[in-house]
Amino acid sequence: MSAAQEQLTAILTQGAEALDISMPPDALTAFQTYFDLLESRGKNVNLTTVTGAQNVARLHFLDSISLLKIEAFSHKRVIDIGSGAGFPGIPLKIADPTITLTLLDSARKRITFLSDLCATLNLSADCVQGRAEDYVHQAGIRESFDIAVSRALARLNVLSELCLPYVKVGGIFLAMKSVDSDEELAEADTALEALGAKLDKCIDYTIFDTDIKHRAVVIKKISETPEKYPRRFARIQKSPL
């Protein structure tokens, strides 16, 4: 085991214990492989600006699995929208293999990386290249997921229009945001009402062994989203709900 892998393993072990998360026996090996592929492939694919074992362990892996303490993911059908390098979807799947996972991203190179990663880890997940406003119209996709997650950078009203049509009534959309997102939350009220959803809770948490605080915004789907949503992205950007 390399020095970087030892650092990664130590931080993940301590972080999972602090979170009271019991991971499968092979999870640490999977995270080591994940880190190695990020380091080797990230330079060419523009996967993440976060580098180094300690930073990746804390800011990507532990940040992602922290969601397991906020909502029950076990045996749920989950879609990670705008997955990028696989966060938070793949760490969630590594930590809880009972999740049925779909990874959606618009960039071919990122989906190629995610497909290769899943094959290397022997991890079952659907890796889909497509735009959120398009893939939702595929047969059997609309309102078929228990949980939609996203760490994308769009504002919450825009992100909600892209993500909530995937969520079944009674399911949730979980957006990973910064703790200074109060303005976004207030701004999204109209969008949530139009999309058949309501704000359930906001949980602020500190990433293990850092002073960095993040916010999990949990939005509950209470009725079907009207068929006219999501609109084309240019329209969403021009006239957000």
Backbone as CSV, one residue per row, in Angstrom:
resi,resn,N_x,N_y,N_z,CA_x,CA_y,CA_z,C_x,C_y,C_z
1,MET,0.851,-1.195,0.000,0.000,0.000,0.000,0.888,1.247,0.000
2,SER,0.579,2.189,-0.890,1.373,3.413,-0.970,1.075,4.321,0.216
3,ALA,1.924,5.338,0.405,1.710,6.294,1.492,0.383,7.027,1.324
4,ALA,0.054,7.371,0.064,-1.212,8.061,-0.195,-2.399,7.171,0.162
5,GLN,-2.310,5.882,-0.215,-3.398,4.958,0.104,-3.533,4.772,1.611
6,GLU,-2.404,4.757,2.326,-2.457,4.636,3.784,-3.150,5.849,4.406
7,GLN,-2.812,7.049,3.895,-3.478,8.258,4.390,-4.978,8.197,4.121
8,LEU,-5.328,7.805,2.915,-6.730,7.709,2.520,-7.473,6.740,3.432
9,THR,-6.892,5.577,3.646,-7.532,4.549,4.463,-7.722,5.022,5.901
10,ALA,-6.706,5.676,6.459,-6.792,6.147,7.837,-7.911,7.175,7.997
11,ILE,-7.975,8.125,7.066,-8.996,9.176,7.161,-10.393,8.595,6.968
12,LEU,-10.541,7.702,6.006,-11.855,7.108,5.764,-12.307,6.250,6.941
13,THR,-11.388,5.502,7.520,-11.722,4.663,8.666,-12.175,5.518,9.844
14,GLN,-11.394,6.562,10.138,-11.743,7.448,11.245,-13.038,8.212,10.957
15,GLY,-13.185,8.669,9.712,-14.377,9.433,9.351,-15.637,8.596,9.413
16,ALA,-15.577,7.366,8.919,-16.747,6.480,8.965,-17.129,6.164,10.405
17,GLU,-16.131,5.979,11.265,-16.407,5.736,12.682,-17.072,6.957,13.313
18,ALA,-16.568,8.145,12.979,-17.154,9.371,13.528,-18.596,9.552,13.067
19,LEU,-18.874,9.134,11.839,-20.233,9.231,11.304,-21.117,8.069,11.739
20,ASP,-20.517,7.061,12.372,-21.222,5.844,12.759,-21.799,5.132,11.531
21,ILE,-20.962,5.039,10.502,-21.323,4.335,9.278,-20.489,3.064,9.183
22,SER,-21.169,1.944,9.046,-20.495,0.660,8.906,-20.418,0.311,7.420
23,MET,-19.216,0.323,6.864,-19.034,0.065,5.439,-18.720,-1.404,5.189
24,PRO,-18.982,-1.909,3.984,-18.644,-3.294,3.638,-17.137,-3.538,3.747
25,PRO,-16.724,-4.801,3.919,-15.303,-5.115,4.108,-14.401,-4.650,2.965
26,ASP,-14.925,-4.642,1.746,-14.091,-4.276,0.598,-14.172,-2.797,0.246
27,ALA,-14.862,-2.004,1.064,-15.081,-0.593,0.721,-13.778,0.200,0.680
28,LEU,-12.891,-0.014,1.636,-11.646,0.752,1.679,-10.789,0.471,0.453
29,THR,-10.736,-0.779,0.021,-9.993,-1.120,-1.196,-10.616,-0.429,-2.409
30,ALA,-11.945,-0.399,-2.452,-12.638,0.262,-3.556,-12.322,1.754,-3.580
31,PHE,-12.324,2.390,-2.419,-12.010,3.819,-2.365,-10.552,4.078,-2.771
32,GLN,-9.648,3.192,-2.411,-8.255,3.329,-2.843,-8.154,3.286,-4.367
33,THR,-8.843,2.338,-4.974,-8.831,2.222,-6.437,-9.451,3.446,-7.082
34,TYR,-10.545,3.909,-6.504,-11.229,5.118,-6.982,-10.252,6.297,-6.972
35,PHE,-9.561,6.477,-5.866,-8.596,7.574,-5.753,-7.498,7.453,-6.802
36,ASP,-6.961,6.255,-6.973,-5.894,6.048,-7.952,-6.350,6.428,-9.358
37,LEU,-7.565,6.046,-9.715,-8.076,6.371,-11.054,-8.332,7.869,-11.200
38,LEU,-8.816,8.492,-10.150,-8.989,9.951,-10.186,-7.659,10.653,-10.431
39,GLU,-6.630,10.207,-9.736,-5.319,10.835,-9.862,-4.710,10.600,-11.248
40,SER,-4.906,9.397,-11.790,-4.272,9.073,-13.072,-5.056,9.596,-14.273
41,ARG,-6.379,9.643,-14.156,-7.210,10.042,-15.293,-7.668,11.493,-15.220
42,GLY,-7.628,12.058,-14.023,-8.183,13.399,-13.840,-7.483,14.483,-14.616
43,LYS,-6.196,14.292,-14.874,-5.439,15.323,-15.584,-5.947,15.499,-17.012
44,ASN,-6.431,14.424,-17.606,-6.868,14.469,-18.998,-8.359,14.725,-19.167
45,VAL,-9.136,14.433,-18.134,-10.599,14.486,-18.276,-11.207,15.655,-17.512
46,ASN,-10.419,16.395,-16.742,-10.926,17.518,-15.958,-12.035,17.055,-15.012
47,LEU,-11.708,16.076,-14.166,-12.699,15.464,-13.284,-12.913,16.262,-12.001
48,THR,-11.834,16.748,-11.402,-11.956,17.447,-10.126,-10.730,18.322,-9.903
49,THR,-10.934,19.425,-9.209,-9.820,20.293,-8.850,-9.234,19.891,-7.493
50,VAL,-9.908,18.986,-6.799,-9.432,18.501,-5.506,-8.456,17.357,-5.746
51,THR,-7.250,17.468,-5.219,-6.231,16.428,-5.414,-5.587,16.078,-4.078
52,GLY,-4.876,14.959,-4.083,-4.197,14.505,-2.872,-5.103,13.625,-2.036
53,ALA,-4.525,12.602,-1.442,-5.316,11.596,-0.731,-6.143,12.193,0.398
54,GLN,-5.540,13.073,1.198,-6.266,13.614,2.346,-7.453,14.470,1.897
55,ASN,-7.242,15.314,0.895,-8.318,16.174,0.421,-9.436,15.368,-0.234
56,VAL,-9.070,14.407,-1.073,-10.081,13.584,-1.742,-10.869,12.776,-0.717
57,ALA,-10.183,12.210,0.255,-10.859,11.419,1.284,-11.892,12.249,2.035
58,ARG,-11.508,13.478,2.409,-12.407,14.309,3.210,-13.472,14.999,2.354
59,LEU,-13.010,15.705,1.308,-13.888,16.621,0.583,-14.756,15.941,-0.468
60,HIS,-14.373,14.743,-0.880,-15.195,14.000,-1.834,-15.836,12.769,-1.196
61,PHE,-15.009,11.863,-0.680,-15.547,10.583,-0.217,-16.392,10.730,1.055
62,LEU,-15.830,11.339,2.089,-16.584,11.479,3.337,-17.743,12.453,3.200
63,ASP,-17.549,13.515,2.441,-18.646,14.448,2.197,-19.826,13.714,1.551
64,SER,-19.528,12.834,0.601,-20.588,12.102,-0.096,-21.319,11.136,0.833
65,ILE,-20.559,10.326,1.588,-21.234,9.314,2.406,-21.898,9.920,3.642
66,SER,-21.608,11.176,3.941,-22.329,11.847,5.024,-23.836,11.857,4.776
67,LEU,-24.234,11.778,3.509,-25.658,11.789,3.185,-26.385,10.574,3.740
68,LEU,-25.641,9.494,3.996,-26.263,8.288,4.547,-26.823,8.524,5.943
69,LYS,-26.343,9.562,6.624,-26.845,9.898,7.956,-28.018,10.871,7.882
70,ILE,-28.315,11.354,6.685,-29.383,12.342,6.519,-30.656,11.704,5.987
71,GLU,-30.511,10.724,5.097,-31.657,10.004,4.550,-31.332,8.522,4.466
72,ALA,-32.357,7.693,4.441,-32.195,6.238,4.295,-32.065,5.903,2.812
73,PHE,-30.884,5.439,2.409,-30.618,5.112,1.015,-30.729,3.618,0.722
74,SER,-30.709,2.785,1.737,-30.661,1.345,1.520,-31.835,0.861,0.678
75,HIS,-31.499,0.075,-0.351,-32.476,-0.550,-1.242,-33.304,0.476,-2.024
76,LYS,-32.808,1.693,-2.142,-33.517,2.727,-2.887,-32.965,2.838,-4.304
77,ARG,-33.817,3.297,-5.215,-33.384,3.596,-6.578,-32.963,5.065,-6.605
78,VAL,-31.696,5.302,-6.934,-31.085,6.623,-6.789,-30.504,7.076,-8.124
79,ILE,-30.724,8.345,-8.468,-30.074,8.942,-9.633,-29.230,10.131,-9.180
80,ASP,-27.980,10.140,-9.635,-27.040,11.227,-9.358,-26.978,12.077,-10.626
81,ILE,-27.520,13.285,-10.552,-27.684,14.137,-11.727,-26.555,15.151,-11.795
82,GLY,-25.843,15.145,-12.946,-24.643,15.955,-13.081,-23.521,15.336,-12.270
83,SER,-23.321,14.036,-12.453,-22.468,13.253,-11.556,-20.995,13.635,-11.625
84,GLY,-20.531,14.136,-12.757,-19.128,14.548,-12.859,-18.178,13.382,-12.660
85,ALA,-17.366,13.448,-11.611,-16.421,12.373,-11.295,-17.049,11.286,-10.428
86,GLY,-18.375,11.355,-10.240,-19.083,10.308,-9.515,-19.537,10.664,-8.125
87,PHE,-19.522,11.968,-7.798,-19.904,12.384,-6.449,-21.280,13.034,-6.449
88,PRO,-22.152,12.606,-5.540,-21.903,11.679,-4.429,-22.239,10.214,-4.733
89,GLY,-22.716,9.923,-5.951,-23.307,8.619,-6.229,-22.423,7.419,-5.955
90,ILE,-21.189,7.424,-6.487,-20.348,6.232,-6.351,-19.902,5.997,-4.900
91,PRO,-19.463,7.009,-4.156,-19.174,6.737,-2.744,-20.378,6.189,-1.979
92,LEU,-21.579,6.673,-2.290,-22.775,6.142,-1.639,-22.957,4.665,-1.968
93,LYS,-22.740,4.303,-3.232,-22.894,2.918,-3.661,-21.817,2.024,-3.046
94,ILE,-20.593,2.523,-2.939,-19.527,1.746,-2.297,-19.876,1.482,-0.833
95,ALA,-20.364,2.518,-0.156,-20.681,2.386,1.269,-21.954,1.588,1.513
96,ASP,-22.894,1.632,0.561,-24.147,0.879,0.683,-24.472,0.230,-0.653
97,PRO,-23.983,-0.987,-0.880,-24.160,-1.663,-2.177,-25.608,-2.003,-2.509
98,THR,-26.538,-1.861,-1.557,-27.942,-2.169,-1.853,-28.597,-1.104,-2.728
99,ILE,-27.955,0.046,-2.870,-28.494,1.124,-3.704,-28.498,0.692,-5.173
100,THR,-29.588,0.976,-5.876,-29.644,0.830,-7.330,-29.345,2.202,-7.917
101,LEU,-28.214,2.331,-8.618,-27.664,3.648,-8.944,-27.647,3.926,-10.438
102,THR,-28.067,5.142,-10.778,-27.890,5.688,-12.123,-27.049,6.951,-12.019
103,LEU,-26.015,7.040,-12.854,-25.145,8.211,-12.922,-25.410,8.924,-14.242
104,LEU,-25.810,10.182,-14.175,-26.161,10.949,-15.371,-25.241,12.142,-15.508
105,ASP,-24.608,12.264,-16.680,-23.758,13.424,-16.957,-23.789,13.692,-18.455
106,SER,-23.657,14.951,-18.819,-23.760,15.318,-20.231,-22.469,15.112,-21.004
107,ALA,-21.333,14.969,-20.297,-20.028,14.909,-20.966,-19.607,13.464,-21.235
108,ARG,-19.298,13.169,-22.474,-18.905,11.814,-22.869,-17.669,11.355,-22.112
109,LYS,-16.654,12.222,-21.981,-15.414,11.814,-21.315,-15.649,11.441,-19.861
110,ARG,-16.540,12.175,-19.190,-16.816,11.850,-17.793,-17.579,10.540,-17.677
111,ILE,-18.512,10.298,-18.572,-19.255,9.040,-18.540,-18.338,7.869,-18.881
112,THR,-17.398,8.071,-19.797,-16.417,7.020,-20.087,-15.609,6.695,-18.841
113,PHE,-15.166,7.731,-18.122,-14.443,7.508,-16.866,-15.304,6.742,-15.871
114,LEU,-16.561,7.157,-15.701,-17.434,6.501,-14.728,-17.702,5.049,-15.114
115,SER,-17.877,4.787,-16.388,-18.092,3.408,-16.843,-16.869,2.553,-16.570
116,ASP,-15.682,3.089,-16.867,-14.435,2.357,-16.596,-14.258,2.131,-15.097
117,LEU,-14.576,3.147,-14.312,-14.451,3.030,-12.862,-15.370,1.936,-12.324
118,CYS,-16.618,1.948,-12.760,-17.575,0.937,-12.287,-17.128,-0.472,-12.679
119,ALA,-16.598,-0.597,-13.894,-16.109,-1.910,-14.335,-14.918,-2.356,-13.483
120,THR,-14.006,-1.428,-13.191,-12.832,-1.757,-12.383,-13.222,-2.158,-10.967
121,LEU,-14.228,-1.478,-10.413,-14.669,-1.754,-9.051,-15.668,-2.906,-8.985
122,ASN,-16.068,-3.414,-10.155,-17.132,-4.423,-10.213,-18.392,-3.905,-9.521
123,LEU,-18.689,-2.660,-9.822,-19.804,-1.955,-9.199,-20.919,-1.803,-10.226
124,SER,-22.108,-2.216,-9.870,-23.246,-2.164,-10.792,-23.903,-0.790,-10.753
125,ALA,-23.874,-0.091,-11.886,-24.521,1.213,-11.996,-24.781,1.504,-13.466
126,ASP,-25.854,2.211,-13.750,-26.127,2.665,-15.115,-25.436,4.009,-15.314
127,CYS,-24.496,4.066,-16.253,-23.775,5.297,-16.565,-24.346,5.865,-17.855
128,VAL,-25.019,6.997,-17.769,-25.795,7.534,-18.884,-25.253,8.888,-19.304
129,GLN,-24.919,9.002,-20.586,-24.560,10.315,-21.124,-25.822,10.985,-21.623
130,GLY,-26.118,12.140,-21.074,-27.307,12.853,-21.502,-27.532,14.072,-20.640
131,ARG,-28.388,14.941,-21.118,-28.768,16.134,-20.370,-29.983,15.804,-19.515
132,ALA,-30.048,16.396,-18.344,-31.124,16.077,-17.411,-32.495,16.354,-18.008
133,GLU,-32.614,17.432,-18.784,-33.913,17.783,-19.344,-34.322,16.871,-20.491
134,ASP,-33.388,16.054,-20.992,-33.678,15.122,-22.081,-33.900,13.690,-21.585
135,TYR,-33.014,13.218,-20.717,-33.064,11.812,-20.300,-34.364,11.478,-19.579
136,VAL,-34.957,12.449,-18.923,-36.190,12.218,-18.180,-37.332,11.739,-19.073
137,HIS,-37.227,11.994,-20.385,-38.293,11.602,-21.312,-38.130,10.172,-21.834
138,GLN,-37.044,9.491,-21.452,-36.872,8.099,-21.853,-37.923,7.234,-21.147
139,ALA,-38.315,6.152,-21.810,-39.355,5.278,-21.260,-38.955,4.746,-19.888
140,GLY,-39.878,4.842,-18.941,-39.666,4.283,-17.618,-38.799,5.101,-16.693
141,ILE,-38.433,6.304,-17.088,-37.508,7.116,-16.286,-38.238,8.166,-15.449
142,ARG,-39.186,8.847,-16.024,-39.846,9.942,-15.319,-40.533,9.440,-14.043
143,GLU,-40.301,10.143,-12.945,-40.909,9.846,-11.644,-40.753,8.375,-11.260
144,SER,-39.533,7.848,-11.480,-39.272,6.434,-11.182,-38.225,6.229,-10.089
145,PHE,-37.636,7.302,-9.571,-36.559,7.185,-8.593,-37.045,7.558,-7.193
146,ASP,-36.522,6.828,-6.208,-36.822,7.160,-4.816,-36.092,8.420,-4.381
147,ILE,-34.855,8.556,-4.869,-34.014,9.679,-4.464,-33.248,10.206,-5.678
148,ALA,-33.277,11.512,-5.875,-32.372,12.179,-6.808,-31.385,12.986,-5.975
149,VAL,-30.098,12.871,-6.290,-29.073,13.651,-5.592,-28.303,14.473,-6.618
150,SER,-27.805,15.605,-6.181,-26.998,16.422,-7.080,-26.080,17.327,-6.279
151,ARG,-24.827,17.380,-6.735,-23.861,18.315,-6.181,-23.504,19.340,-7.260
152,ALA,-24.394,19.493,-8.241,-24.153,20.433,-9.336,-24.227,21.872,-8.815
153,LEU,-23.679,22.788,-9.619,-23.515,24.163,-9.153,-24.680,25.087,-9.483
154,ALA,-25.691,24.607,-10.178,-26.819,25.464,-10.537,-27.567,25.911,-9.283
155,ARG,-28.234,27.047,-9.384,-29.039,27.521,-8.270,-30.205,26.568,-8.040
156,LEU,-30.736,26.591,-6.835,-31.676,25.561,-6.421,-32.959,25.562,-7.236
157,ASN,-33.450,26.732,-7.647,-34.680,26.736,-8.450,-34.456,26.070,-9.803
158,VAL,-33.296,26.285,-10.395,-32.956,25.642,-11.668,-32.729,24.151,-11.467
159,LEU,-31.964,23.813,-10.450,-31.653,22.411,-10.169,-32.919,21.618,-9.860
160,SER,-33.851,22.243,-9.161,-35.106,21.557,-8.821,-35.908,21.217,-10.068
161,GLU,-35.957,22.119,-11.025,-36.703,21.824,-12.254,-36.063,20.678,-13.020
162,LEU,-34.745,20.571,-12.965,-34.051,19.499,-13.676,-34.173,18.157,-12.958
163,CYS,-34.231,18.176,-11.625,-34.142,16.937,-10.849,-35.486,16.384,-10.383
164,LEU,-36.408,17.230,-9.978,-37.652,16.735,-9.390,-38.502,15.894,-10.340
165,PRO,-38.489,16.128,-11.661,-39.277,15.245,-12.534,-38.835,13.781,-12.500
166,TYR,-37.639,13.508,-12.000,-37.162,12.124,-11.896,-37.705,11.411,-10.651
167,VAL,-38.194,12.171,-9.678,-38.517,11.624,-8.363,-39.982,11.219,-8.292
168,LYS,-40.227,10.017,-7.780,-41.591,9.547,-7.605,-42.260,10.290,-6.450
169,VAL,-43.580,10.342,-6.462,-44.308,10.969,-5.366,-43.987,10.218,-4.068
170,GLY,-43.622,10.964,-3.047,-43.190,10.374,-1.786,-41.688,10.258,-1.674
171,GLY,-40.970,10.439,-2.797,-39.515,10.390,-2.799,-38.916,11.743,-2.478
172,ILE,-37.585,11.831,-2.583,-36.913,13.077,-2.227,-35.873,13.469,-3.272
173,PHE,-35.642,14.769,-3.337,-34.506,15.345,-4.051,-33.583,15.919,-2.991
174,LEU,-32.325,15.476,-2.996,-31.346,15.924,-2.008,-30.262,16.713,-2.732
175,ALA,-30.226,18.007,-2.457,-29.248,18.896,-3.096,-28.144,19.218,-2.106
176,MET,-26.892,19.070,-2.543,-25.737,19.400,-1.703,-25.370,20.859,-1.967
177,LYS,-25.479,21.661,-0.924,-25.295,23.100,-1.056,-24.349,23.630,0.018
178,SER,-23.992,24.898,-0.104,-23.195,25.554,0.925,-24.131,26.062,2.022
179,VAL,-23.565,26.369,3.179,-24.397,26.821,4.296,-24.896,28.250,4.099
180,ASP,-24.386,28.950,3.106,-24.869,30.307,2.839,-25.879,30.312,1.690
181,SER,-26.711,29.272,1.642,-27.674,29.127,0.536,-29.080,29.579,0.925
182,ASP,-29.215,30.377,1.997,-30.537,30.819,2.435,-31.280,31.572,1.334
183,GLU,-30.554,32.401,0.598,-31.188,33.163,-0.483,-31.725,32.227,-1.563
184,GLU,-30.940,31.193,-1.890,-31.401,30.213,-2.876,-32.654,29.484,-2.408
185,LEU,-32.692,29.139,-1.126,-33.853,28.437,-0.580,-35.111,29.287,-0.697
186,ALA,-35.001,30.553,-0.344,-36.155,31.447,-0.450,-36.558,31.635,-1.907
187,GLU,-35.567,31.739,-2.775,-35.801,31.943,-4.202,-36.513,30.743,-4.829
188,ALA,-36.317,29.547,-4.273,-36.840,28.319,-4.869,-38.278,28.007,-4.467
189,ASP,-38.875,28.771,-3.580,-40.223,28.460,-3.095,-41.230,28.293,-4.236
190,THR,-41.234,29.237,-5.154,-42.191,29.198,-6.265,-41.959,27.975,-7.136
191,ALA,-40.693,27.661,-7.396,-40.358,26.503,-8.214,-40.843,25.211,-7.572
192,LEU,-40.604,25.054,-6.277,-41.008,23.826,-5.606,-42.516,23.633,-5.660
193,GLU,-43.249,24.695,-5.457,-44.710,24.598,-5.520,-45.169,24.187,-6.913
194,ALA,-44.577,24.779,-7.944,-44.953,24.464,-9.320,-44.601,23.027,-9.700
195,LEU,-43.544,22.491,-9.082,-43.020,21.172,-9.446,-43.600,20.049,-8.592
196,GLY,-44.502,20.381,-7.660,-45.121,19.359,-6.827,-44.270,18.919,-5.663
197,ALA,-43.561,19.862,-5.043,-42.632,19.508,-3.974,-42.666,20.560,-2.873
198,LYS,-42.050,20.211,-1.745,-41.904,21.171,-0.653,-40.594,20.900,0.070
199,LEU,-40.057,21.945,0.671,-38.846,21.799,1.463,-39.156,20.971,2.706
200,ASP,-38.390,19.898,2.898,-38.594,19.028,4.060,-37.683,19.444,5.218
201,LYS,-36.374,19.579,4.927,-35.442,19.953,5.979,-34.120,20.373,5.368
202,CYS,-33.354,21.110,6.135,-31.970,21.454,5.785,-31.083,20.984,6.937
203,ILE,-30.068,20.229,6.591,-29.139,19.731,7.600,-27.756,20.281,7.297
204,ASP,-27.231,21.097,8.208,-25.864,21.588,8.083,-24.931,20.633,8.812
205,TYR,-23.810,20.308,8.181,-22.866,19.374,8.791,-21.441,19.815,8.478
206,THR,-20.536,19.404,9.349,-19.119,19.717,9.181,-18.409,18.482,8.654
207,ILE,-17.656,18.634,7.580,-16.906,17.515,7.023,-15.846,17.066,8.017
208,PHE,-15.743,15.781,8.204,-14.836,15.210,9.201,-13.416,15.775,9.082
209,ASP,-12.871,16.151,10.227,-11.476,16.595,10.349,-11.204,17.879,9.563
210,THR,-12.251,18.689,9.365,-12.090,19.990,8.708,-12.974,21.007,9.430
211,ASP,-12.833,22.261,9.025,-13.746,23.305,9.498,-14.781,23.651,8.433
212,ILE,-14.870,22.823,7.402,-15.745,23.113,6.269,-17.156,22.607,6.558
213,LYS,-18.113,23.511,6.408,-19.514,23.153,6.636,-20.267,23.124,5.307
214,HIS,-21.063,22.099,5.131,-21.925,21.977,3.966,-23.369,21.819,4.416
215,ARG,-24.263,21.941,3.475,-25.696,21.836,3.774,-26.347,20.826,2.840
216,ALA,-27.128,19.932,3.418,-27.959,19.015,2.633,-29.379,19.547,2.651
217,VAL,-29.882,19.889,1.477,-31.250,20.398,1.335,-32.125,19.244,0.881
218,VAL,-33.087,18.855,1.712,-33.946,17.710,1.430,-35.325,18.219,1.017
219,ILE,-35.711,17.892,-0.207,-36.971,18.357,-0.781,-37.873,17.151,-1.021
220,LYS,-39.070,17.202,-0.519,-40.017,16.087,-0.600,-40.950,16.254,-1.798
221,LYS,-41.126,15.185,-2.552,-42.061,15.195,-3.690,-43.452,14.836,-3.155
222,ILE,-44.407,15.744,-3.284,-45.727,15.530,-2.693,-46.820,15.320,-3.740
223,SER,-46.541,15.653,-4.992,-47.509,15.403,-6.064,-46.760,15.312,-7.389
224,GLU,-47.417,14.801,-8.406,-46.754,14.637,-9.695,-46.319,15.984,-10.265
225,THR,-45.156,15.976,-10.896,-44.669,17.171,-11.587,-45.401,17.317,-12.921
226,PRO,-45.966,18.489,-13.227,-46.634,18.660,-14.517,-45.733,18.280,-15.688
227,GLU,-46.328,17.698,-16.719,-45.577,17.182,-17.858,-44.750,18.250,-18.571
228,LYS,-45.138,19.507,-18.441,-44.410,20.560,-19.155,-43.022,20.821,-18.566
229,TYR,-42.737,20.244,-17.402,-41.420,20.391,-16.783,-40.654,19.080,-16.877
230,PRO,-39.347,19.111,-17.105,-38.514,20.307,-17.257,-38.625,20.903,-18.660
231,ARG,-38.494,22.207,-18.725,-38.456,22.890,-20.016,-37.055,22.748,-20.630
232,ARG,-36.900,23.232,-21.845,-35.577,23.250,-22.458,-34.649,24.108,-21.598
233,PHE,-33.365,23.746,-21.557,-32.461,24.402,-20.617,-32.322,25.892,-20.908
234,ALA,-32.320,26.260,-22.168,-32.223,27.686,-22.507,-33.403,28.462,-21.914
235,ARG,-34.566,27.823,-21.911,-35.762,28.450,-21.350,-35.664,28.520,-19.830
236,ILE,-35.145,27.460,-19.216,-34.969,27.454,-17.764,-34.029,28.576,-17.345
237,GLN,-32.938,28.734,-18.085,-31.971,29.777,-17.752,-32.548,31.173,-17.953
238,LYS,-33.316,31.337,-19.021,-33.860,32.656,-19.341,-34.970,33.054,-18.375
239,SER,-35.809,32.077,-18.019,-36.955,32.390,-17.142,-37.071,31.332,-16.047
240,PRO,-36.161,31.331,-15.069,-36.240,30.330,-14.001,-37.535,30.470,-13.216
241,LEU,-38.034,29.373,-12.717,-39.282,29.390,-11.942,-39.121,30.216,-10.668
